[in-house]
Amino acid sequence: MPLAAILCATAPSSDRPDLLRGQIIFAAQTLIEYQARQATGAGARELFIMVEAVTPQLSRLVDRLIADGIQVHLIRDMPALVRQIPRNSDILLFADGMVVDQAYIRQLGEAEGNALLVAEES
């Protein structure tokens, strides 16, 4: 079954409320780009990024991902997500601001049936 991923870029950073968690720089890229590349590394064919507004930074991110052959959709609300997400896909859901080792993401992508990764907040 194909794999799709849902990423969230809506919550503000706890120490910088003017900056979204997804826009924090992590590993020389924004956190949302890091998650997007983790998802594609786990086999996701399509990415659905939940956003409140399309910022220039998000537009540049989408351009980079599309240039790398990744299919990306910016989603503003749940009805739009429900309309666009492939019905026959397994879903990999990332929490807003989540940072987890790629090995765990890969295992989730390969899991048969339902799987849940629980990580302690740090």
C-alpha atoms as an extended CHARMM CRD file, in Angstrom:
* protein
*
       122  EXT
         1         1  MET       CA              0.0000000000        0.0000000000        0.0000000000  PROA      1               0.0000000000
         2         2  PRO       CA              1.4020000000        3.4760000000       -0.8200000000  PROA      2               0.0000000000
         3         3  LEU       CA              2.5350000000        5.7080000000        2.0310000000  PROA      3               0.0000000000
         4         4  ALA       CA              1.6090000000        9.3820000000        2.4500000000  PROA      4               0.0000000000
         5         5  ALA       CA              2.7210000000       11.7270000000        5.2290000000  PROA      5               0.0000000000
         6         6  ILE       CA              0.9620000000       14.5260000000        7.0720000000  PROA      6               0.0000000000
         7         7  LEU       CA              3.2150000000       17.2160000000        8.5490000000  PROA      7               0.0000000000
         8         8  CYS       CA              2.1100000000       20.1890000000       10.6370000000  PROA      8               0.0000000000
         9         9  ALA       CA              3.5640000000       23.6910000000       10.5100000000  PROA      9               0.0000000000
        10        10  THR       CA              1.0520000000       25.6340000000       12.5700000000  PROA      10              0.0000000000
        11        11  ALA       CA              2.2470000000       25.8200000000       16.2010000000  PROA      11              0.0000000000
        12        12  PRO       CA              4.4800000000       28.6550000000       17.4180000000  PROA      12              0.0000000000
        13        13  SER       CA              7.8110000000       27.9340000000       19.0580000000  PROA      13              0.0000000000
        14        14  SER       CA              7.5690000000       27.9590000000       22.8550000000  PROA      14              0.0000000000
        15        15  ASP       CA             10.5310000000       30.3060000000       23.2760000000  PROA      15              0.0000000000
        16        16  ARG       CA              9.8940000000       32.4560000000       20.1690000000  PROA      16              0.0000000000
        17        17  PRO       CA              6.1380000000       32.8800000000       19.6110000000  PROA      17              0.0000000000
        18        18  ASP       CA              6.7800000000       34.8600000000       16.4110000000  PROA      18              0.0000000000
        19        19  LEU       CA              8.4000000000       31.7640000000       14.8420000000  PROA      19              0.0000000000
        20        20  LEU       CA              6.5840000000       28.5570000000       13.9010000000  PROA      20              0.0000000000
        21        21  ARG       CA              8.1260000000       25.3120000000       15.1690000000  PROA      21              0.0000000000
        22        22  GLY       CA              8.4010000000       24.1080000000       11.5890000000  PROA      22              0.0000000000
        23        23  GLN       CA             10.5490000000       27.1340000000       10.7130000000  PROA      23              0.0000000000
        24        24  ILE       CA             13.1750000000       26.4700000000       13.3970000000  PROA      24              0.0000000000
        25        25  ILE       CA             16.5350000000       25.6560000000       11.8160000000  PROA      25              0.0000000000
        26        26  PHE       CA             17.5630000000       22.0780000000       12.5870000000  PROA      26              0.0000000000
        27        27  ALA       CA             20.3720000000       20.1370000000       10.8580000000  PROA      27              0.0000000000
        28        28  ALA       CA             21.0060000000       23.0340000000        8.4160000000  PROA      28              0.0000000000
        29        29  GLN       CA             17.3800000000       23.1380000000        7.2320000000  PROA      29              0.0000000000
        30        30  THR       CA             13.9800000000       24.0620000000        8.6090000000  PROA      30              0.0000000000
        31        31  LEU       CA             12.4100000000       21.4900000000       10.8900000000  PROA      31              0.0000000000
        32        32  ILE       CA              9.5080000000       20.9710000000        8.4830000000  PROA      32              0.0000000000
        33        33  GLU       CA             11.9730000000       20.2260000000        5.6570000000  PROA      33              0.0000000000
        34        34  TYR       CA             13.8210000000       17.7930000000        7.9360000000  PROA      34              0.0000000000
        35        35  GLN       CA             10.5260000000       16.0060000000        8.6510000000  PROA      35              0.0000000000
        36        36  ALA       CA              9.6070000000       16.0280000000        4.9510000000  PROA      36              0.0000000000
        37        37  ARG       CA             12.8850000000       14.3650000000        4.0510000000  PROA      37              0.0000000000
        38        38  GLN       CA             12.4180000000       11.8450000000        6.8720000000  PROA      38              0.0000000000
        39        39  ALA       CA              8.9800000000       10.9860000000        5.5040000000  PROA      39              0.0000000000
        40        40  THR       CA             10.2620000000       10.4870000000        1.9700000000  PROA      40              0.0000000000
        41        41  GLY       CA             13.1830000000        8.4660000000        3.3470000000  PROA      41              0.0000000000
        42        42  ALA       CA             10.5950000000        6.1750000000        4.9550000000  PROA      42              0.0000000000
        43        43  GLY       CA              8.8250000000        5.7440000000        1.6160000000  PROA      43              0.0000000000
        44        44  ALA       CA              6.1530000000        8.4610000000        1.6020000000  PROA      44              0.0000000000
        45        45  ARG       CA              5.1620000000        9.3270000000       -1.9700000000  PROA      45              0.0000000000
        46        46  GLU       CA              3.0660000000       12.3760000000       -1.1270000000  PROA      46              0.0000000000
        47        47  LEU       CA              3.4380000000       14.9930000000        1.5980000000  PROA      47              0.0000000000
        48        48  PHE       CA              0.5390000000       16.9760000000        3.0170000000  PROA      48              0.0000000000
        49        49  ILE       CA              1.7330000000       19.9490000000        5.0680000000  PROA      49              0.0000000000
        50        50  MET       CA             -0.8680000000       21.5640000000        7.3300000000  PROA      50              0.0000000000
        51        51  VAL       CA             -0.3770000000       25.3490000000        7.3880000000  PROA      51              0.0000000000
        52        52  GLU       CA             -2.3150000000       28.3810000000        8.5810000000  PROA      52              0.0000000000
        53        53  ALA       CA             -0.7210000000       30.6670000000        5.9950000000  PROA      53              0.0000000000
        54        54  VAL       CA              1.6100000000       30.2080000000        3.0560000000  PROA      54              0.0000000000
        55        55  THR       CA              4.7460000000       32.1550000000        3.9120000000  PROA      55              0.0000000000
        56        56  PRO       CA              7.6200000000       32.8990000000        1.5200000000  PROA      56              0.0000000000
        57        57  GLN       CA              9.7380000000       30.4180000000        3.4990000000  PROA      57              0.0000000000
        58        58  LEU       CA              7.1310000000       27.6690000000        3.0150000000  PROA      58              0.0000000000
        59        59  SER       CA              6.8910000000       28.4790000000       -0.6900000000  PROA      59              0.0000000000
        60        60  ARG       CA             10.6630000000       28.0920000000       -1.0500000000  PROA      60              0.0000000000
        61        61  LEU       CA             10.5130000000       24.8050000000        0.8540000000  PROA      61              0.0000000000
        62        62  VAL       CA              7.8320000000       23.4600000000       -1.4810000000  PROA      62              0.0000000000
        63        63  ASP       CA              9.9020000000       24.5350000000       -4.4900000000  PROA      63              0.0000000000
        64        64  ARG       CA             12.9600000000       22.6610000000       -3.1520000000  PROA      64              0.0000000000
        65        65  LEU       CA             10.9720000000       19.5090000000       -2.4360000000  PROA      65              0.0000000000
        66        66  ILE       CA              9.2570000000       19.5540000000       -5.8300000000  PROA      66              0.0000000000
        67        67  ALA       CA             12.6470000000       20.0660000000       -7.4990000000  PROA      67              0.0000000000
        68        68  ASP       CA             13.7420000000       16.8520000000       -5.7480000000  PROA      68              0.0000000000
        69        69  GLY       CA             10.7460000000       15.0040000000       -7.2130000000  PROA      69              0.0000000000
        70        70  ILE       CA              8.6240000000       15.0120000000       -4.0500000000  PROA      70              0.0000000000
        71        71  GLN       CA              4.8890000000       15.5850000000       -4.4200000000  PROA      71              0.0000000000
        72        72  VAL       CA              3.8170000000       18.2540000000       -1.8950000000  PROA      72              0.0000000000
        73        73  HSD       CA              0.4150000000       19.6920000000       -0.9710000000  PROA      73              0.0000000000
        74        74  LEU       CA             -0.0500000000       22.6810000000        1.3590000000  PROA      74              0.0000000000
        75        75  ILE       CA             -3.2860000000       22.1670000000        3.2840000000  PROA      75              0.0000000000
        76        76  ARG       CA             -5.1280000000       24.8680000000        5.2180000000  PROA      76              0.0000000000
        77        77  ASP       CA             -7.9750000000       22.8960000000        6.7960000000  PROA      77              0.0000000000
        78        78  MET       CA             -9.1730000000       19.3750000000        7.5450000000  PROA      78              0.0000000000
        79        79  PRO       CA            -11.8890000000       19.2570000000        4.8430000000  PROA      79              0.0000000000
        80        80  ALA       CA             -9.2110000000       20.0020000000        2.2210000000  PROA      80              0.0000000000
        81        81  LEU       CA             -7.0000000000       17.2670000000        3.6830000000  PROA      81              0.0000000000
        82        82  VAL       CA             -9.8450000000       14.7480000000        3.6010000000  PROA      82              0.0000000000
        83        83  ARG       CA            -10.5740000000       15.6210000000       -0.0450000000  PROA      83              0.0000000000
        84        84  GLN       CA             -6.9640000000       15.3350000000       -1.1880000000  PROA      84              0.0000000000
        85        85  ILE       CA             -5.4020000000       12.4960000000        0.7880000000  PROA      85              0.0000000000
        86        86  PRO       CA             -5.3050000000        9.2200000000       -1.1730000000  PROA      86              0.0000000000
        87        87  ARG       CA             -7.8910000000        6.7810000000        0.1500000000  PROA      87              0.0000000000
        88        88  ASN       CA             -5.7080000000        3.7440000000       -0.4740000000  PROA      88              0.0000000000
        89        89  SER       CA             -2.6200000000        5.0630000000        1.3580000000  PROA      89              0.0000000000
        90        90  ASP       CA             -1.1800000000        4.3060000000        4.7360000000  PROA      90              0.0000000000
        91        91  ILE       CA             -0.5470000000        7.5430000000        6.6350000000  PROA      91              0.0000000000
        92        92  LEU       CA              2.5530000000        8.6400000000        8.5120000000  PROA      92              0.0000000000
        93        93  LEU       CA              1.5480000000       11.5100000000       10.8360000000  PROA      93              0.0000000000
        94        94  PHE       CA              4.2170000000       13.8100000000       12.2830000000  PROA      94              0.0000000000
        95        95  ALA       CA              3.5490000000       15.9020000000       15.3890000000  PROA      95              0.0000000000
        96        96  ASP       CA              4.2500000000       19.6190000000       14.9700000000  PROA      96              0.0000000000
        97        97  GLY       CA              7.8850000000       20.1970000000       15.9340000000  PROA      97              0.0000000000
        98        98  MET       CA              8.7190000000       16.4990000000       16.3450000000  PROA      98              0.0000000000
        99        99  VAL       CA             12.3740000000       15.4390000000       16.0920000000  PROA      99              0.0000000000
       100       100  VAL       CA             12.9440000000       11.6810000000       16.0430000000  PROA      100             0.0000000000
       101       101  ASP       CA             15.7990000000        9.5510000000       14.7120000000  PROA      101             0.0000000000
       102       102  GLN       CA             15.3350000000        8.4370000000       11.0830000000  PROA      102             0.0000000000
       103       103  ALA       CA             15.5950000000        4.7630000000       12.0900000000  PROA      103             0.0000000000
       104       104  TYR       CA             12.2990000000        5.0270000000       13.9960000000  PROA      104             0.0000000000
       105       105  ILE       CA             10.5780000000        6.8380000000       11.1330000000  PROA      105             0.0000000000
       106       106  ARG       CA             11.7640000000        4.1550000000        8.7030000000  PROA      106             0.0000000000
       107       107  GLN       CA             10.4180000000        1.4180000000       11.0070000000  PROA      107             0.0000000000
       108       108  LEU       CA              7.0430000000        3.1530000000       11.1540000000  PROA      108             0.0000000000
       109       109  GLY       CA              6.9820000000        3.3920000000        7.3660000000  PROA      109             0.0000000000
       110       110  GLU       CA              7.6990000000       -0.3360000000        7.0450000000  PROA      110             0.0000000000
       111       111  ALA       CA              5.2340000000       -1.4500000000        9.7430000000  PROA      111             0.0000000000
       112       112  GLU       CA              2.3380000000       -3.6880000000        8.7720000000  PROA      112             0.0000000000
       113       113  GLY       CA             -0.9890000000       -2.4550000000       10.0980000000  PROA      113             0.0000000000
       114       114  ASN       CA             -1.2880000000        0.3040000000       12.6780000000  PROA      114             0.0000000000
       115       115  ALA       CA              1.7840000000        1.5250000000       14.5510000000  PROA      115             0.0000000000
       116       116  LEU       CA              2.4080000000        4.2730000000       17.0860000000  PROA      116             0.0000000000
       117       117  LEU       CA              5.7160000000        5.7840000000       18.1860000000  PROA      117             0.0000000000
       118       118  VAL       CA              5.6620000000        7.3690000000       21.6290000000  PROA      118             0.0000000000
       119       119  ALA       CA              8.6440000000        9.5130000000       22.5780000000  PROA      119             0.0000000000
       120       120  GLU       CA              9.3430000000       11.3310000000       25.8050000000  PROA      120             0.0000000000
       121       121  GLU       CA              9.2230000000       15.1100000000       25.4550000000  PROA      121             0.0000000000
       122       122  SER       CA             12.6440000000       16.6360000000       25.9260000000  PROA      122             0.0000000000
